[in-house]
Amino acid sequence: MRRPVDSGRPVVVKVGSSSLAPHGRGLEADAVQSVADHVATLWEAGHPTVLVTSGAVAAGIPVLGKRPTDLPGFQVAAAVGQSRLMERYTVRFAERGRTAGQVLLTKDVLGNRAQYLNARETIGRMLAIGVVPIVNENDTVGVEELRFGDNDRLAAVVSHLAGAGMLVLLTDTAGLFSGDPRFDGDAELIAAVRATDRALDEVVKGAPGPLGSGGVATKVAAARMAAWSGIPTVIADATDPDVVARAVAGDEIGTWIAPHSTALPARKLWIAFGQPSEGRLTIDGGAAAALTDRGKSLLAVGVTRQSGSFDKGAAVEVEDTAGNLIAKGVVELSADEVAAIAGTPSDGAAGIVIHRDNLVVLTSS
């Protein structure tokens, strides 16, 4: 199931605060050095590599003297720590002959199609000229509804932007386990699994181990997001020597999450994972089958309920009557217009809520 990344193909490496500041007392120099070495080694092996890193808050807390307790406090810590984090990386990469550049992103930036494409162009240009993009969420100005909330999902989006051949999520355990290895002596490392495998749902339910602030659920979600681009994900221990190089070489290390066999087109990737959802539509069984089995547009007659306030052109999620997410798309009608005609037959284009060209089905067998 595993395979090496093709020569010259970009790689995205993500590292969390639990790996950079494992004792909660600020960034540890050896940990930062190790991450920089992992990334620089990939560049030297011919893989342009993006680093998605947490750690700004962890770098700021020792300067401020105490851990913040509210959002403004965390934003101040991020503001103080971001430059310190970048300084550490800049020095470490310079020692390996690499120039690093900072890229700060938020969900609302990537939700704008023009800015999304510009971010893709910027990262691509950096990789082309040999600059290491160091990506973080802009915690200093982000508000809750416009934040990714974790850098695992951000790393998956960056994988789409970079056209990566692999996403490597570095954490504080050897990978995903069948149970919590801290308490379950029979817990086994899951060596390889498909993104669509229900075993991942069981792992999330069991929540084996902290795996950093994002947790197991966000890493599984990130892997599944990357899978829609045909990008495999490896979740592995940040402290394991040569972990990233081995993952990229296709070695048996960590947990390999295999992607879908075909990738979504670039615009549909943006709809699915770049554009924030502004509402939710519940549809009946007939409409669900029309979307998933026959590739049809979503018609008003199949909508049983809508929630959220959205205008025409907004992205909304589509769920079945059991509450399972099955699709996401850009609506042709506002929330009020959908509510007015939901469940009623309509002729022609007047009844289309989401056209199939603007709809991404997110279920897979």
DAURMO-V746252 format. One record per backbone hydrogen bond with DSSP energy under -1.0 kcal/mol. CO is the residue of the C=O (numbers start at 0). NH is the residue of the N-H. Records with the same first field share a line. If there is no record, write none. Layout:
BEGIN
CO = NH ; NH
END
This chain:
BEGIN
5 = 8
9 = 164
10 = 49
11 = 167
12 = 51
13 = 169
14 = 53
15 = 18 ; 19
16 = 20
19 = 27
20 = 23
27 = 31
28 = 32
29 = 33
30 = 34
31 = 35
32 = 36
33 = 37
34 = 38
35 = 39
36 = 40
37 = 41
38 = 42
39 = 43
40 = 44
41 = 46
42 = 45
47 = 10
49 = 12
50 = 134
51 = 14
54 = 58
55 = 59
56 = 60
59 = 63
60 = 64
69 = 73
70 = 74
71 = 75
72 = 76
73 = 77
74 = 78
75 = 79
76 = 80
77 = 81
80 = 84
81 = 85
82 = 86
83 = 87
84 = 88
85 = 89
86 = 90
87 = 91
88 = 92
89 = 93
90 = 94
92 = 95 ; 97
93 = 96
98 = 131
100 = 133
102 = 135
104 = 137
105 = 109
106 = 110
111 = 115
112 = 116
113 = 117
114 = 118
115 = 119
116 = 120
117 = 121
118 = 122
119 = 123
120 = 124
121 = 125
122 = 126
123 = 127
124 = 128
125 = 130
131 = 100
132 = 50
133 = 102
134 = 52
135 = 104
136 = 138
137 = 141
142 = 145
143 = 146
145 = 106
149 = 153
150 = 154
151 = 155
152 = 156
153 = 157
154 = 158
155 = 159
156 = 160
157 = 161
158 = 163
165 = 11
166 = 233
167 = 13
168 = 235
170 = 237
175 = 189
179 = 182 ; 183
183 = 186
187 = 177
190 = 255
192 = 257
193 = 196
196 = 199
197 = 201
198 = 202
199 = 203
200 = 204
201 = 205
202 = 206
206 = 208
214 = 218
215 = 219
216 = 220
217 = 221
218 = 222
219 = 223
220 = 224
221 = 225
222 = 226
225 = 228 ; 230
226 = 229 ; 259
227 = 263
231 = 166
232 = 256
233 = 168
234 = 254
235 = 170
236 = 239
239 = 242
241 = 245
242 = 246
243 = 247
244 = 248
245 = 250
246 = 249
247 = 4
250 = 252
254 = 234
255 = 192
256 = 232
257 = 194
264 = 268
265 = 269
266 = 270
267 = 271
268 = 272
269 = 273 ; 274
278 = 316
279 = 306
280 = 318
281 = 303 ; 304
283 = 287
284 = 288
285 = 289
286 = 290
287 = 291
288 = 292
289 = 295
297 = 352 ; 353
298 = 301
299 = 302 ; 342
301 = 283
304 = 281
306 = 279
309 = 334
310 = 313
313 = 330
314 = 277
315 = 328
316 = 280
317 = 325 ; 326
318 = 282
319 = 322
323 = 319
325 = 361
326 = 317
327 = 359
328 = 315
330 = 312
333 = 337
334 = 338
335 = 339
336 = 340
337 = 341
340 = 343
346 = 349
347 = 350
348 = 351
350 = 299
352 = 331
353 = 297
354 = 357
355 = 358
357 = 329
359 = 327
END
